[in-house]
Amino acid sequence: MSFDDYKGAPMSAHTIHVERGAASRFAAAVTDTNPVYHDLRAAREAGFDGIPVPPTWTFASPFLGAWAEDQPADPTGGKGNPMMSIMSDLMKSGGIVLHGEQEFVYHQPVQSGDVLTSFGRINDIYTKESGGKVMTFVVMETVFKNENGEPVVTEIFNLIHRR
């Protein structure tokens, strides 16, 4: 299979329950002491209905609030995350994998009590040569939507394989 065949391929889907404790613990883990992440009164004074999540929380969210019984159907049809197949094929030739650029676009605040559903896909795969080395870039996008189907966060994540 050509890497071009993976463009647009679905990767994953998750339903996440945003819990106050998980949001506060994540803030503590990234050493963010802003009271809005730890104190409901401070969060409400700042205009939130609940404890908001810190930036980048959605990237870790499948490990923080995904309950097995609430998960959407596997968008890959049981084939598994295509990013794993891509990286496996690339690593057969050796080299290293680097975490490249990562972008978060916030459409609206994410707060405790929200239930989000995310869907990921492979946006693009391309190669560049630099200093005699071939680099393959795999660009993935995950969109998180709220219970009303409105986007709340879009993540764009880039993995780089360098031979």
Secondary structure, 3 states (H helix, E strand, C coil): CCHHHHCCCEEEEEEEECCHHHHHHHHHHCCCCCHHHCCHHHHHHCCCCCCECCCCHHHHHHHCCCCHHHCCCCCCCCCCCHHHHHHHHHHCCCCEEEEEEEEEEECCCCECCCEEEEEEEEEEEEEEEECCEEEEEEEEEEEEECCCCCEEEEEEEEEEEEC
